[in-house]
Amino acid sequence: ERERSQQPGSDIKAVFSVARCRGLVSGLQHSVDVTQKIEALTWCGLVHEFLVSGWPYDRNGTSVYKDGVSAAGEGALYPGETGTGPPGLDTNSSGKDWTATRRLPQALIIGVKKGGTRALLEFLRLHPDIRALGSEPHFFDRHYARGLDWYRSMMPKALDGQIVMEKTPRYFVTVETPARVHAMSQDVKLIVVVRDPVTRAISDYTQIISKTPDIPPFESLAFKNRTTGQIDSLWSPLWIGLYAQHLERWLAWFPRTQIHLVSGERLISDPAGELGKVQDFLGLQRIVTDKHFYFNKTKGFPCLKKPEGSSKPHCLGKTKGRTHASIDPEVMQRLRDFYKPHNQRFYQMAGQDFGWQ
């Protein structure tokens, strides 16, 4: 039957009847064997929903089956199929509620800007046990007065056992944010993507000039006095790169074990390796692996291989991987000399050497 289903033009519905698909889905509902689930869903035409949003819910966090009625049609197992949805998706044998609800996040990507946070979020969203908000809510830095109920309403619906998360890179450098996050949850897991602060500053400036092309050159903004070589460390692109200073504020509220640091450089060179560590930190099975990625030489970034249900691979938008502005090599060296003691202090706090020049 499997061989028949793989023949060109074969119809999966001719291989697996509605009843058989229903039995597979229902029988594996509570299984922890992800491979079995994926295989069953593949043959039943539902694998995309599982890979994107978890079992057995669709991308928007709503049940594939709603009171016995599928989102694709009454009891449909896939578009164009009719029948009765499998029983038992609302509760399990112990009476556990399978209803998806909106919850406050259990994990946050808090920084840093131009470090690789968008790439990390998109990669993590492949995991069926992660439900992530796509946009940046800026709750703890801009909209805190709106309250936690508003913040909760922004989150995607999630099942019990799925991790809800969001990313707002500005959180890492905003003075008030650590206390505010702690007031929401003392147990929240925090993720910071860090990158060579000199390269990060140039990337930041490149983004700025793409929106406001009339601003002064990087070299004049980076120095208070170009002649004496005094760095303007309060200029935002440079200030963000003072990682030790920012991390110190977070460590006043959270233990180091609740803060995971991701190398922005390794996220590009070895995305699967960095994603594996993040999945471990979140207490999740390593489902996102090297088989999900390929390297796009044009953009210079890893991209996601063609997902189920899609006709083409997924790369980050055109604003990612821009060609950086050209900076005077002497200025680059002065910045490296400026950051060196700050980087060394950060390495000590982090317990790892990121190898920045």
C-alpha positions in Angstrom: 0.0 0.0 0.0 2.8 2.4 0.8 4.5 1.6 -2.6 1.2 2.3 -4.3 0.8 5.7 -2.5 4.2 6.8 -3.7 3.4 6.1 -7.4 3.1 9.4 -9.5 -0.5 10.5 -9.6 -1.7 8.0 -7.0 -4.4 9.1 -4.7 -3.7 8.7 -1.0 -7.5 8.5 -0.3 -7.5 5.3 -2.3 -4.9 3.8 0.0 -6.1 4.9 3.4 -9.8 4.9 3.9 -11.5 7.5 6.2 -11.9 4.8 8.8 -8.2 3.8 8.7 -7.0 7.4 8.9 -9.3 8.0 11.8 -8.0 4.9 13.6 -4.3 6.0 13.1 -4.9 9.5 14.3 -7.0 8.5 17.3 -4.7 5.6 18.2 -1.6 7.8 18.3 -3.2 10.8 19.9 -1.4 10.3 23.2 1.7 8.7 21.8 5.1 10.3 22.6 6.6 8.7 19.5 6.9 11.7 17.2 8.1 9.6 14.3 4.9 7.5 14.4 2.8 10.6 14.6 4.5 12.2 11.6 4.1 9.0 9.6 0.4 8.7 10.4 -0.2 12.3 9.6 1.7 12.1 6.4 -0.5 9.3 5.0 -3.6 11.1 6.2 -2.7 14.4 4.6 -2.3 16.4 7.8 1.5 16.5 8.3 1.7 20.2 7.7 -0.5 21.0 10.6 1.6 18.9 12.9 4.9 20.3 11.8 3.7 23.9 12.1 1.4 23.9 15.1 1.4 20.7 17.1 -0.9 17.7 17.6 -3.7 17.8 16.6 -4.1 21.6 16.0 -3.7 23.8 12.9 -1.4 26.8 12.4 -3.7 29.2 14.2 -4.0 27.0 17.3 -7.6 25.8 16.6 -8.5 22.2 16.6 -8.4 20.2 13.4 -11.6 18.7 14.7 -14.1 20.9 16.4 -16.9 18.9 18.1 -16.4 16.3 15.4 -16.3 18.8 12.6 -13.0 19.5 10.8 -11.8 22.9 9.8 -11.6 21.5 6.2 -15.3 20.4 6.2 -17.6 18.3 8.3 -15.3 15.6 9.8 -12.9 16.0 7.0 -9.5 14.4 7.3 -8.1 16.6 4.6 -9.7 19.1 2.1 -12.4 17.4 -0.1 -12.9 14.4 2.3 -16.0 14.1 4.5 -16.7 11.9 7.4 -16.8 12.0 11.2 -13.7 13.3 13.0 -12.0 10.9 15.4 -13.3 10.8 18.9 -11.4 11.8 22.0 -9.6 14.9 20.8 -11.3 17.1 23.4 -10.1 15.1 26.4 -7.7 12.3 27.0 -8.3 9.1 29.0 -7.5 11.0 32.2 -10.0 13.7 31.4 -7.3 16.2 30.5 -8.6 19.2 28.6 -7.3 19.5 25.0 -8.7 23.0 24.4 -6.2 25.5 23.2 -6.1 28.7 25.3 -4.2 32.0 25.4 -1.6 32.1 28.1 1.2 34.4 29.1 4.5 33.4 27.6 6.8 30.9 29.3 9.8 31.9 27.2 11.0 35.2 25.8 13.6 36.1 23.1 14.8 39.4 24.7 17.6 40.4 22.4 19.6 41.6 20.7 18.6 43.8 17.8 20.4 42.7 14.6 21.7 39.6 16.4 19.6 37.0 14.6 16.4 37.0 16.7 14.0 36.8 13.7 15.9 33.8 12.3 15.8 32.1 15.7 12.1 32.7 16.1 11.3 31.4 12.6 13.5 28.3 13.1 11.9 27.6 16.5 8.4 27.8 15.0 9.0 24.6 13.2 8.8 22.8 16.6 5.3 21.4 17.3 5.6 22.2 21.0 6.3 25.9 20.4 3.6 28.5 19.8 5.2 31.8 19.0 3.8 35.3 18.3 5.1 36.4 14.9 5.2 40.2 15.6 7.0 42.0 18.3 4.5 43.1 21.0 6.9 45.5 22.9 4.8 44.9 26.0 7.5 45.3 28.7 9.2 48.3 27.1 6.4 50.3 25.4 2.9 49.0 26.3 3.3 47.9 29.9 0.5 50.2 31.0 -2.0 48.1 29.0 -1.7 45.3 31.5 -1.2 41.6 31.4 -4.7 40.8 30.2 -3.9 42.8 27.0 -0.6 41.0 26.7 -2.2 37.6 27.1 -4.7 38.5 24.4 -1.8 39.0 22.0 -0.5 35.5 22.4 -1.4 32.6 20.1 -3.6 29.8 21.5 -1.7 26.8 22.8 -2.4 23.4 24.2 -1.3 22.3 27.7 2.3 21.3 27.3 3.1 23.6 24.4 5.4 26.6 25.2 4.2 30.1 24.4 6.9 32.6 23.5 7.5 35.9 21.8 10.5 38.0 20.8 11.1 41.7 21.4 14.9 42.5 21.1 14.5 45.8 22.8 13.8 44.1 26.1 17.4 43.2 26.7 18.6 46.9 26.8 15.5 48.5 28.4 16.3 49.3 32.1 12.8 48.7 33.5 12.2 45.4 31.7 13.9 42.8 33.9 11.8 43.8 37.0 8.6 43.8 34.9 9.2 40.4 33.4 10.0 39.0 36.9 6.7 40.4 38.1 4.9 38.4 35.4 6.9 35.2 36.1 9.9 34.3 38.1 10.3 31.1 36.1 10.2 32.5 32.6 13.0 31.3 30.3 15.0 34.0 28.6 16.9 33.7 25.3 19.5 36.3 24.1 21.1 36.1 20.6 24.4 37.9 20.8 26.8 38.8 17.9 30.1 40.5 17.5 29.2 44.0 18.7 31.2 45.8 16.0 29.5 43.8 13.2 26.2 44.2 15.0 26.6 48.0 15.2 27.3 48.2 11.4 24.3 46.0 10.7 22.2 48.3 12.9 23.5 51.4 11.1 22.8 49.7 7.7 19.2 49.3 8.7 19.0 52.9 9.9 20.3 54.3 6.6 17.9 52.2 4.6 15.1 54.1 6.3 16.7 57.5 6.8 19.4 57.8 4.1 20.3 61.4 5.0 21.9 60.7 8.4 25.6 61.4 8.9 28.2 58.7 8.1 28.8 55.9 10.6 32.3 57.2 11.4 31.1 60.6 12.6 28.3 59.2 14.7 30.5 56.6 16.4 32.9 59.2 17.9 32.4 62.1 20.3 35.7 63.4 19.0 37.2 61.7 15.9 40.6 63.4 16.5 41.0 62.1 20.0 39.3 58.8 19.2 36.7 59.1 22.0 33.9 56.7 21.3 30.3 57.8 21.8 29.1 54.7 23.7 25.7 56.2 24.2 24.9 56.1 20.5 22.4 53.4 20.2 24.2 51.1 17.7 27.2 51.1 20.0 25.4 51.1 23.4 23.4 47.9 22.5 26.7 46.1 22.1 27.7 46.6 25.8 26.3 43.2 26.6 27.9 42.8 30.0 26.2 46.0 31.2 22.8 44.8 30.0 23.2 41.2 31.2 24.1 42.5 34.7 20.7 44.0 35.0 19.0 40.8 34.1 21.1 38.7 36.5 19.9 41.0 39.4 16.5 39.4 38.8 17.0 36.0 37.2 19.6 33.2 37.8 22.1 32.5 35.0 20.5 29.1 34.5 17.3 30.8 33.2 19.1 32.8 30.6 20.3 31.0 27.4 22.8 32.8 25.2 22.8 32.0 21.5 25.8 32.8 19.2 24.5 34.8 16.3 27.5 33.7 14.3 26.9 30.0 14.9 23.2 30.4 14.2 24.3 31.1 10.7 27.2 28.6 10.4 25.5 25.8 12.3 21.8 26.6 12.8 20.9 23.0 13.8 23.6 23.0 16.5 22.4 26.2 18.0 18.7 25.1 17.7 19.5 21.9 19.5 20.9 23.8 22.5 17.8 26.1 22.6 15.5 23.0 22.4 17.4 21.5 25.3 17.2 24.7 27.3 13.4 24.8 26.8 13.1 21.2 27.8 11.9 20.1 24.4 12.7 17.1 22.3 15.2 17.9 19.5 12.9 17.9 16.6 14.3 20.8 14.6 17.6 19.3 13.2 20.0 19.8 10.3 17.6 18.2 7.9 15.4 21.3 8.1 18.1 23.7 6.7 20.1 24.5 3.6 22.6 27.4 3.1 21.5 30.2 0.7 24.8 31.4 -0.8 23.2 34.5 -2.3 21.9 35.8 1.0 24.7 34.3 3.1 22.1 32.8 5.5 20.6 29.4 6.2 17.1 28.9 4.9 14.4 26.4 5.7 14.0 23.6 3.3 10.7 23.2 1.5 8.1 22.6 4.2 5.2 20.2 3.8 2.3 21.9 1.9 4.6 24.5 0.4 5.9 24.7 -3.1 9.2 26.5 -2.3 11.7 26.9 0.5 11.4 29.6 3.1 14.1 32.2 3.6 14.0 35.4 5.7 12.8 38.6 4.1 14.8 40.8 1.8 15.7 43.1 4.8 17.8 40.2 6.3 21.3 39.7 4.9 21.7 43.3 3.6 25.1 44.2 2.3 26.7 46.2 5.1 27.8 49.8 4.8 31.5 50.2 4.1 33.4 51.4 7.2 36.9 52.9 7.5 39.2 50.0 8.7 40.8 52.3 11.2 37.4 53.0 12.8 36.7 49.3 12.9 39.9 48.7 14.8 39.2 51.5 17.3 35.8 50.0 17.9 37.3 46.5 18.5 39.8 48.0 20.9 36.9 49.8 22.7 34.8 46.6 23.0 37.6 44.3 24.0 37.4 44.8 27.8 33.6 44.8 27.6 33.6 41.5 25.7 36.0 39.9 28.2 33.7 40.9 31.0 30.8 39.5 29.2 32.6 36.2 28.5 33.2 35.8 32.2 29.6 36.5 33.1 28.4 34.2 30.3 30.8 31.4 31.1 31.8 31.1 27.5 34.1 32.8 25.0 32.3 33.9 21.8 35.6 34.5 20.0 35.0 38.0 18.8 38.1 39.8 17.6 
